[in-house]
């Protein structure tokens, strides 16, 4: 029997990334409250939020400092825009702080409201720049298969996942996708991580030469591929990619929407994996998800082109109503203050060994082909046959079933096909990590029994 809230939800909402037909039958999980790493649903059941919402509530739920900051800023100045040269204190202060902590030299910050619109802005800046520089043919952008960069027309085109393209008439022309750097799934037999990285770098160079270096403007990558399955890069990968991009004068866009602000054990994943980024997209943990806010950080080379072109045209004709929102920026300033004051990045490093130990222990389970991670982000890859790495048929929904069993055990995770991700709030303790993995181990055992009963395992 569906609750009144569930019925009302079904009658009114269209849910993102949801099987809408199934949802009409089963209804939603309605979350009513949260504190720390725990959330509580409308029936009173408590869960560990093992995904920090959607990779974003870094400081957990009901952080009173962030709540008070929002309240005080709303009382003082609930809104003003930054069009036409207007500004506000929180927007200025946040930009200063972002420049201070940026992992590469940064000149200026452009604000938005989501990771998707940040990456959409990146595309527009790339096109605008090359028109300004008299290179109208240099517009193509290379992304990666299984990469995730958002859902706007441009950012969904950058995304390398089929569900973002099917029947949306995407990707746009001029958006290319090179190989996914997932060693476990795509390496050749006996191929080392370094050799795999060399092969993928060579493939990228071949693509650039095939398209024409004078037509390729930018390359975009997440330090860790989030929605693709928390895929960490193989050894030597970004070092080799950096060299190719520099050789052909191609901008490097780092998508730090998920990895930014401590998730990988450094303030930015760009530092963890050595990306030579020209521009950086960030969102999510910039406010610990307490307010929708994003930022594009750009170097001086990019910014000066924008200045010169706006001088010619009369304006930089891009932006949105909520860019530089004073409440969002005030929350972000306080969030960054808490990260530094409470040594959140150091905390991530201190609990990382426990996180990775328990994550890698899952690789011993009969259903798990690979366990991978860094900092406080990771995933397990569920397989039909550990020896051959054979995957389950997608329609069987084994990953999704394991997430259902996890919810029964009081744990919220996310399945992306048969890849199940872990991305808890960065304030999680070692004891809470142990409990999180204990709950998922029980869920995995339930999944194994279900898979056996359904005849899904290799003979």
Buried (B, 14 or more C-beta within 10 A) or exposed (E): EEBEBBEBBBEEEEEEEEEEEEBEEEBBBEBEEBEBBBBBBBEEEEBBBBBBBBBBBBBBBEBEBBEEBBEEBEEEEEEBBBEEEEEBBBBBBBBEBBBEBBBBEBBBBBBBBBBBBBBBBBBEBBBBBBBBEEBEEBBBBBBBBBBBBBBBBBBBBBBBBEEBBEEEEBBEEBBBBBBBBBBBBBBEEEBEBBBBBBBBBEEBBEBBEEBEEEBBBBBBBBBBBBBBBBBBBBEBBBBBBBEBBEEBEBBBBBBBBBBBBBBBBBBBBBBBBBBBBBBBBBBBBBBBBBBBBBBBBBBEEBBBBBEEBBEEEEEBEBBBEBBBBBBBBBBBBBBBEBBBEEEBBEBBBEBBEBBBEBBBEBBEBBBBBBBBBBBBBBBBBBBBBBEEEEBBEEEBBBBBBBBBBBBEBBBBBBBBBBBBBBBBBBBBEEEBBBBBBEBBBBBBBBBBEBBEEEEBBEE
